[in-house]
Amino acid sequence: MARLARAEVFSPDEVAVVHVMNRVVRRCFLLGTDSLTGKNYDHRGTGAIGTQHILLTIATQAR
């Protein structure tokens, strides 16, 4: 079954967290413990949270 292109699903001026959700659904865990393999990915948390904070700061200053 073919998937719709992101441009067909979301408006260009709409803010969405598509990439993160897409990766989790495809079994590529970003954070936490993968129950299937038992691997723990908590070491990624500090970098991900720091990056989100920086992006949020930039986005709020741009308004």
C-alpha positions, 0 to 999 in steps of 0.5 A: 500500500503506497503512503501519501507524501508528507506534503499531501498530508500536512500544510507547509505552514503547519508545525508537526513532529512527524520525524520522531513519531515515524522513527518510533513506529518503525522500531527505531527507538530514540529513547528508553528501552526497546521491549523487543530487543532489550536495548536501552537508548537512554544515553540519547536523552540528554542530546535530544532534550538539549536540541529540543530546547535550543530549537524551541528557543530559536522558534520563540525568538523568531516570532 
